[in-house]
């Protein structure tokens, strides 16, 4: 069973598609119930598992959420990290945390994706011929582990 309703999933996929229209960056969402590790370490593992390190410009972003443990992380690929300041994702994390604190996970993800897209557009503006390299759907890692 999904954490989000079908409508919420559609909204999240749409905000990813809209954000990616303003940048060559690629954004994905990975969700699981529990994170026994540091969420940044877990997100790094999933980043690779989801082939996010294979985008042509190395500008993929993963928003990872372990909802039952109230943990999340945002990580960008090497192409992003080479250009942006160290605290690049801080305002995105703050906006997401404000929604999460109210129990509104879907709006937290939506806010995070929208802000990530805006921030990526500053360093990776849209290009002619850019293609969507990664799916826009949410990846439920618990489901992937059970297959």
C-alpha positions, 0 to 999 in steps of 0.5 A: 500500500502506498503512503500517498493517495492516488491524487497525491501521487499524481500531484507529486509526479506533476510537480516533478515534471513541472520542475524538470521543465525549468532545468536539465536536472532530474528529480526523484523521490524514494520512500520507505517506512524505516531507515536504520541508518543515517538518512544521508547514507541510505539516500546515497545507497538508493541514489546509486540503486536507482541509477541516478548517477548515470544522468548525462550531466550528473545533475540528479537529485534524490529526495529520500523519506523514511516516514515512520522514523521521521527522517529524510535527506536530499542529495545531489549528484557530483555535477551539482555538488561541483557548482553549488554552495555547501548549504545549497539544500538547506532552504529546501529542507526547512520548507519540507520540515515545516510541512512534515511537522504538521503531518503533511507529507505530500505537501512537504514533498511537493514543496521540496520538489518545487524548490529543488527545481527552482534552485537547479534552474539557476545552475542547470537551465533548460536546454534544447533537446533535453530529455527526461532521463529518469521516471517521475513516479515515486519509488517505494523502496519497501516494495522493491525490497519485497520483490 
